[in-house]
Structure formats: structure tokens, C-alpha cells
Amino acid sequence: MFPEILIHYIWQQGLFLPYRQSTTDGRTVEVLHVGQHNRDAGPDFTNVRLRLSNPDGKQSIEIAGNIEIHLKSSDWYRHHHDTDAAYDNIILHVVREADEEVRNSCGQLIPQCVLQYPADQDYLKGLMGQAGHMDSTLEHSPCTQRLLREPELITLGWKETLLRHRLRCKSQSIGRLLTITKGSWDDAFYISMAHSFGFHTNGIPFEMVAIQTPLKILLKHKSNLFQLTALLMGQAGILDPSYRYTRPRLRSEEYERLWKEYTFLRHKYTLTPIDGNLWKYARMRPQNFPDVRLRQFAALLYDSEFLFSRLMQSETMRQMEACMQVETLPMGIDAIRSILINTAIPYLYARGKEQEAIQRLSELPAEKNTIIRQWQMMGQKVSNAADSQALIHLYTVYCQSEQCMNCEVAYQIFLPDFLAKGDERGNGDTEML
């Protein structure tokens, strides 16, 4: 049997569209939009749109939501999706074999579709190599082959422009936070810092915790690490007994004591926690689990005095790193540098220290992630964090969004061909069609 990733690829590429699709109870399924492939924890494809016929076949309804893909229906239970509220908005379970009914954590029956697609074994084997590179935007970019031969097409000047543009975008986000915090740099920085602690996967719920838990309340308990931990973890919704029941790692006497402390503080300050089901654990190393990161965030608040001011006044990168060192619950140097790159340094830029921000980035090692690895495989030299930030911006703003007409690289590649075709039409006529 072929691996599940092949079914993902067939869905993403719409290779099933020529075939009639239906649910296991006989309703016709028309896929209007295959959605976006989710490489993080949670459903496999998000923002999917379907037209699903009613059982009588005379009417149909359009629905939108997420889908999950498995080889067998029973994998739904093997992966414990039936107890995970993150999968309650699944509108269709796409499988290769339907061996049983599936229900979400609310007990609701989920429609299932046994996906129909080309059955030729040689054809499917040929797809496997392509399936192994799903979501590799750069690999399928029209610029790729030229960049492999001429990596210098991404000029130093273009990278500098991209870096400044990225810092400007982050500065604008900081400006919006300052509006929310009524001009308080400390409060805005606290929210941004929380987002960075969640990294890409859990940044949004971490930020929601910070917004729901005012810094002034945390500062009242700054000398008590246990209370800081109880406040942050309680506001994150993961101390609630019903949530801890689904997570064996959270079942301990310590968590019970944290829950009791949080219950008292919650009523004292009239606090409202976020939904604990927003947190993602799948495809994540244990050191990045939400409960671990929340503890580290509490430890940073406990150990640090005037953190924002000290970071902004640091004269070297080493001093900035020293500000983030936490004795109570240490973080790895890579995590510290990631937070500095994505939070502290953009605040330097937002406060008018543009050259200092760029200099700090040039002193840090390049980031290590999927995007940067793709650029490196294409021959790009990524010497420091200034380079990696520029190339991340190029990927997310231009390559991923297909904004080729605004990209200097595409301009260099395609303009000569366009001018040559104009010459072929005669008299150098390059009027755009």
C-alpha cells in the first residue's frame, strides 16, 4: 500500500477531480477548493470548500472547514482525534479504506469519502517523488533553474532592501500593538515576547494569553515564580482538570496545586482563560511543548528586571543574549536568538535605531528552518541572520504569494526575454499585451 503522503499529494494537486466522489452514505461530493496544506499540528488541510448533496440527491449545500486524510478510517481513533477538540470542525474525512464510522469529541458523526483517483500502479509510483516535496514553493518556482545556475541574481542590494522591508513590516505590527496598549512600550513588548515564545506553531495562542493577562497583574507577583506560573498556565487553559485529563504529562500533584492557586487568582482579578484546545503539540519536540514554553516565560519574568529597557540599551549582541539568560529554567541559545531576531531587534528598529538593528542581525548566526534550507540547496550563501531574514521575506512575500512582477530576481530573469520577443515583433515594440 502507498503511504498517506501520496493521498495528501493527490488531494493537493486535484488529481482526483476527474473521478466521481461520494460519501460512504451515498452523497455526492464536489470539491470547490482543496484548501491549504497544513504542515503543523491539526487537520491536514484547512479552508476547504465543498458542495455536498443531500441524501435525496435533489439539493446540495456548500460547506467550508477542514479535512483530515488517513489510509483507513480506524486511523482516526488510533491518532486520538475523537478526543481532540481541534478536529471538531472536520467537514470530511478522506480515506483510502472506510473500515468504520468516525465521530468527533462531541460525538457527532463525520462524513467520510473513499477517495477515487487513478489506479495505475506505475503512475502512482511516479507521483511518489513529487509527493515527497509537497509545499516546496521554491522548488517549483519559475526562477529556480536560473537561480541554481546564477545564485548571484539575488543581489546584495536586493537582500538589503528585503531586510529593511521586513523590519518595516514588523515595525508596523509593533505600532498596532502600541495602539492596543495605549502607547506602553513595555506592554507591547510583553505581548510580542509572548508571541515569540510560541514560535510559529503556537504564537497566536501565546499572544492571546498575554493579551488576556495584563502585565501589571503579573508584576504584582513577580517575586513568586509559583504564582507567575499558575497565572500564565491557568490563563492558557491547560490547568483545567478536563484539559489535563487528555494529557498524561499534565497529571501530577504539582499541576493540581497550580490549578488551585490559579482558581484563587482568577477570581481575585476576574480573569478569563483562553481555550486550551488552541495549543498544538503534534510534530513538536518536547522542549517546545506549550507547557514547557509557558514555564520558561514565567521564569524569564521572574528572573528579569526591566527586561525591555535593558535590551534596548544593550551595546552588543552578547549583552542582549545575556539579558535573556534565565537561571531558574534555562533556554537553549537557539531559542534565545530566535526570540531576539523576531522580537527585540524589531523593537530597536521601531524605536528609530535602524542601523543598530541591522548590525545586531549581522552578528547573529543564520536561522535554521525549512525555508532557509531550500535557499541553501539552491546555492544561496546565508551567512547570518540578516541574510536569513531577507530570504524569509523574499519567500513569504514574493515567492509564496507569486508576486513575481514586483521581484527584482524575476525582473532580471524575464525582462530580457520579454524585450527579445519585442524585437522579434519588429522595431523593438515592447508594448505590453
C-alpha positions, 0 to 999 in steps of 0.5 A: 500500500502507498503511504498517506503522503501520496493521498495528501499529494493527490488531494493537493494537486486535484488529481482526483477531480476527474473521478466521481466522489461520494460519501460512504452514505451515498452523497455526492461530493464536489470539491470547490477548493482543496484548501491549504496544506497544513504542515503543523499540528491539526487537520491536514488541510484547512479552508476547504470548500465543498458542495455536498448533496443531500441524501435525496440527491435533489439539493446540495449545500456548500460547506467550508472547514477542514479535512483530515486524510488517513489510509483507513478510517480506524486511523482516526481513533488510533491518532486520538482525534475523537478526543481532540477538540481541534478536529471538531470542525472536520467537514470530511474525512478522506480515506483510502479504506472506510473500515468504520464510522468516525465521530468527533469529541462531541460525538457527532458523526463525520462524513467520510469519502473513499477517495477515487483517483487513478489506479495505475500502479506505475503512475502512482509510483511516479507521483511518489517523488513529487509527493515527497516535496509537497509545499516546496514553493521554491522548488517549483518556482519559475526562477529556480533553474536560473537561480541554481545556475546564477545564485548571484541574481539575488543581489546584495542590494536586493537582500538589503532592501528585503531586510529593511522591508521586513523590519518595516513590516514588523515595525508596523505590527509593533505600532498596532500593538502600541495602539492596543496598549495605549502607547506602553512600550513595555506592554507591547513588548510583553505581548510580542515576547509572548508571541515569540515564545510560541514560535510559529506553531503556537504564537497566536495562542501565546499572544492571546494569553498575554493579551488576556493577562495584563502585565501589571497583574503579573508584576504584582507577583513577580517575586513568586515564580509559583504564582507567575506560573499558575497565572500564565498556565491557568490563563492558557487553559491547560490547568483545567482538570478536563484539559489535563485529563487528555494529557498524561504529562499534565497529571501530577500533584504539582499541576493540581496545586497550580490549578488551585492557586490559579482558581484563587487568582482568577477570581481575585482579578476576574480573569478569563482563560483562553481555550486550551484546545488552541495549543498544538503539540503534534510534530513538536519536540518536547522542549517546545511543548506549550507547557514547557514554553509557558514555564520558561516565560514565567521564569524569564519574568521572574528572573528579569528586571526591566527586561525591555529597557535593558535590551534596548540599551544593550551595546552588543549582541552578547549583552542582549543574549545575556539579558535573556539568560534565565537561571531558574529554567534555562533556554537553549541559545537557539531559542534565545536568538530566535526570540531576539531576531523576531522580537527585540531587534524589531523593537530597536528598529521601531524605536528609530535605531535602524542601523543598530538593528541591522548590525545586531542581525549581522552578528547573529548566526543564520536561522535554521528552518525549512525555508532557509534550507531550500535557499541553501540547496539552491546555492544561496550563501546565508551567512547570518541572520540578516541574510536569513531574514531577507530570504524569509521575506523574499519567500513569504512575500514574493515567492509564496504569494507569486508576486513575481512582477514586483521581484527584482530576481524575476525582473532580471530573469524575464525582462530580457526575454520579454524585450527579445520577443519585442524585437522579434515583433519588429522595431523593438515594440515592447508594448505590453499585451 
